[in-house]
């Protein structure tokens, strides 16, 4: 057998196993399962090449990667998108996320643009109503987070509360530095 014939046989086997070129409705359980395994391994490698933060969804910047990557790669599994092109597109997204993350590390302004910035919600026990309104944080939301994170229901004990870039609310109690 020649080298060209070996490549053709391998290519045909791969196409058959993965259902390359088939309509999504014609894919078998085995083909979808194999696609899922390959997408899982490739995605795991891609995310490992990305930052550890990307799966923690610390900011909208990180959450966008997870949502789009999941949506895109599901197409490779269910056959609604071209298998290898979709995997490649997933890698491109991870690389872009990594590049933007590096740019945000070196440029504070770019970091604010893609990740946002914290905002002060409480100063010395006084709510900053304009900031709370702008960030869609109700008094009830603030009280819930005070109970859960600061272990208090007394707003006067809060020196500063901020909505962080992640959307979490952080609290510094009076007497803390």
C-alpha positions in Angstrom: 0.0 0.0 0.0 1.3 3.4 -0.8 1.6 6.4 1.5 -1.2 8.2 -0.3 -3.5 5.2 0.0 -2.7 5.0 3.8 -3.7 8.6 4.2 -6.9 8.2 2.2 -7.8 5.1 4.3 -7.0 7.0 7.6 -9.0 10.0 6.3 -12.0 7.9 5.4 -11.9 6.1 8.7 -11.8 9.4 10.6 -14.7 10.7 8.5 -16.7 7.6 9.2 -16.0 7.5 12.9 -16.8 11.2 13.4 -19.5 11.5 10.7 -17.7 14.3 8.9 -19.9 15.5 6.1 -23.1 14.0 7.5 -26.2 16.0 8.4 -26.6 16.3 12.1 -29.8 14.2 12.0 -27.7 11.3 10.4 -25.1 11.2 13.2 -25.0 8.0 15.2 -24.7 7.7 19.0 -21.1 6.5 18.5 -20.2 9.5 16.3 -21.7 12.0 18.6 -20.0 10.3 21.6 -16.6 10.3 19.8 -17.1 14.0 18.9 -17.9 14.8 22.5 -14.8 13.0 23.8 -12.6 14.8 21.3 -14.2 18.2 22.0 -13.8 17.6 25.8 -10.1 16.8 25.4 -9.4 19.7 23.1 -11.4 22.1 25.2 -9.5 21.0 28.3 -6.2 21.6 26.6 -7.4 25.0 25.3 -8.6 26.1 28.8 -5.3 24.9 30.3 -3.6 27.2 27.8 -5.9 30.0 28.9 -5.7 31.4 32.3 -7.0 29.7 35.4 -9.4 32.6 35.9 -11.3 32.0 32.7 -13.4 29.2 34.3 -13.8 31.0 37.6 -15.9 33.6 35.7 -14.5 36.4 37.8 -15.7 39.1 35.4 -18.0 39.5 32.4 -14.9 39.2 30.3 -14.3 35.7 31.6 -18.0 34.7 31.5 -18.2 35.7 27.8 -15.4 33.3 27.0 -17.2 30.4 28.8 -20.6 31.1 27.2 -19.3 31.6 23.6 -16.8 28.7 23.9 -19.5 26.3 25.1 -22.0 27.5 22.4 -19.4 27.2 19.7 -18.0 23.8 20.7 -21.4 22.3 21.1 -21.8 22.7 17.3 -18.8 20.5 16.8 -20.5 17.8 18.9 -24.0 17.9 17.4 -22.7 18.3 13.9 -24.4 21.7 13.2 -21.0 23.2 12.5 -17.9 21.9 10.7 -16.0 19.8 13.2 -12.4 20.8 12.7 -13.1 24.5 11.9 -15.3 24.8 15.0 -12.5 23.3 17.2 -10.0 25.7 15.6 -12.4 28.6 16.2 -12.6 27.6 19.9 -8.8 27.8 20.1 -8.9 31.2 18.5 -11.3 32.5 21.2 -9.1 31.1 23.9 -6.1 32.8 22.4 -8.0 36.1 22.1 -9.1 35.9 25.7 -5.4 35.3 26.7 -4.2 38.2 24.6 -6.9 40.6 26.0 -6.0 39.4 29.5 -2.3 40.2 29.0 -3.2 43.6 27.5 -5.4 44.3 30.6 -2.5 43.3 32.8 -0.2 45.8 31.1 -2.8 48.6 30.5 -5.1 49.6 33.4 -7.3 51.5 31.0 -7.8 48.5 28.7 -8.4 46.4 31.9 -11.2 48.8 32.8 -12.6 48.6 29.3 -12.8 44.8 29.2 -13.2 43.9 32.9 -14.9 46.9 34.3 -14.0 48.7 37.6 -15.2 48.6 41.2 -17.7 51.1 42.5 -18.2 52.3 46.1 -21.7 51.5 47.4 -21.3 52.4 51.1 -19.1 54.9 52.8 -19.1 55.1 56.6 -22.5 53.4 56.9 -24.1 55.6 54.3 -25.4 54.1 51.0 -24.3 55.8 47.8 -27.8 55.7 46.2 -26.7 56.9 42.8 -24.0 54.2 42.5 -26.4 51.5 43.8 -29.0 52.6 41.2 -26.4 52.6 38.4 -25.3 49.1 39.3 -28.8 47.8 39.9 -28.1 47.0 43.6 -31.2 47.3 45.7 -31.1 47.9 49.5 -32.3 44.3 49.9 -29.4 43.0 47.7 -26.9 45.0 49.8 -28.5 43.7 53.1 -28.3 40.1 51.9 -24.7 40.4 51.0 -24.0 42.2 54.3 -25.5 39.2 56.2 -23.7 36.6 54.1 -20.3 38.3 53.6 -19.9 40.7 56.5 -21.9 38.8 59.1 -23.9 41.8 60.1 -27.2 43.5 59.5 -26.0 46.8 60.9 -25.1 49.2 58.0 -23.4 51.6 60.5 -20.7 48.8 61.0 -19.7 49.1 57.3 -16.9 51.5 56.6 -16.8 50.8 52.8 -18.7 48.4 50.6 -17.7 48.0 46.9 -19.2 46.2 44.0 -16.1 44.6 42.5 -15.4 43.9 38.9 -16.6 40.4 39.4 -20.0 41.6 40.6 -19.3 40.5 44.1 -19.8 43.0 46.9 -16.9 43.4 49.3 -17.2 44.9 52.8 -14.7 46.5 55.2 -16.2 47.0 58.6 -15.4 50.0 60.8 -12.2 49.3 62.7 -10.7 47.2 59.9 -7.9 48.6 57.8 
